[in-house]
Amino acid sequence: MKLGMVTYQIGKDWSVAEIIEKCQATGFQGVELRTTHAHGVETTLSADERAAVKQQFADGGIEIAGIGSAFEYHSDDAATVRENIEGTIETAQLAADLGCPGVKVRPNGLQLDKGIPEEKTLEQIGVSVGECAKAAADVGVEIRVEVHGRETKVPSRMRSIIDHADHDNAYLCWNSDFGEVGDDGTIQEAWHLMGTKVGLVHITELWKTEYPWRELFSKLKGVGYEGYTLAEISAANDDAERLMHYYKALWDAYQH
């Protein structure tokens, strides 16, 4: 497994150069670049600009682990869903041009308050993910569906989404959410439902022992996972590097 970071919180105000510098200094091997943040890695980049970003990361020895988008497919408005699908496909091309392996998307809700049955929305999300996964496969990029949303992050619902996607290129992004922890204090039930489709892992505050981190890492090793565990954490910019050093040390300790 490899340790990286998500720029959703920490790193949201950093340039590409600063991201590379911080990762180099602290032993983080890669980064999921969140769209709309200060580093400006977006679909609006020209071909030359994309090539320059790719080269910048390559020269710095830091991998782009993925693009972290906010595309979602639960809306009851068909035009909105279509816009999110097309945006995902455009972002998959950006990922391909940057030489990175995947795009993160998310479910973000149901439409129960509008009288739409849960399963209908889950099917709509899944079918949309499947369309994106098919298109992204053509450019060699994975679609990773984050376990996300107050209503949708329930493991059984996430399993329904990925089943409706029905495509080998549709994966789940395990989110290390405390809702994955059962009454027995383990993630066994959630892992049973989602573990076979994990293509990426987000990890949060490793000091919070209410989450069974050692069990998670053991299960990942058990299935031969060699991808990224990406730190999704916050920090003040003036102390971020210090925190990253501590995080790396604790992550290393959990690997033994």
Steps between C-alpha positions, in 0.01 A plus 500: 500500500601858445430814701370809328275795573174653383506874438136539602608660830873494557662637186189675370687832490828363363641532153621191313856589599407526867316166493805330352734668746291399805465140382873471430586636842270266693511170312155518343521325165199636316201730500136506397446846354162642598341702225408868559796552736794738478737273308272543199523154342174516306347392170552855375876438470634491146691202364830678562399595855401141575832376372681754717313391815573134423868578454512708817377207710727255320803721560405527868461124540143533627212308342162641414292229665177633356272792434251569778186631338164591654286353224181332621199340335206498741308804373138461389583735210620301200695793355696538823586131504612518136718802577672307780554196279655709224715684753626168634593380154687825430685460830594143409670640190684750721615212720619307196694802373664536842588132511299440817291188553159613620225752563308511826126569482234478768140431583361778715141425589165343428173662396271357765356842584377520140329164517762321290572149631847436634576220257407711198755767594766240581442343159523841330829573674636158414400510135661844471819367660495210256482736203792700637698184572453375145616830348792531743615147422555608141773740620640268768358679803306352792179644645510488881171556683561650842304358792335837556182682590300486821237274343703322235814404693318205661696192385194316366405804290854537369494134402174559313656792312805304393285201401280723283815648342574147378841580357844364584645852484268631776665480841425622850707751692499379860456809714595387854172639634398407853167384360691201359569379853245248624365451851775241552766768445616352169456581132425138414144555375591807294802322356286200406275730296763729349846347534507317168454825307745728682722683253614788718508578872456827686622502859427765758626574852717201589509600868127432534513142622122465481571401142672160467793616289706188555209285382459713187867479409496125568203449270663708226818296527292182500360576155838612368411869481800696373331831432480824694366574843441873472498723807187714504590731786505869581783716630595863527728588210777618733513162677402259222845357437550420867166320510585305186823376662304372801233346278760314295663365817168372636405351162833317490440365850162358396664303220673266749 
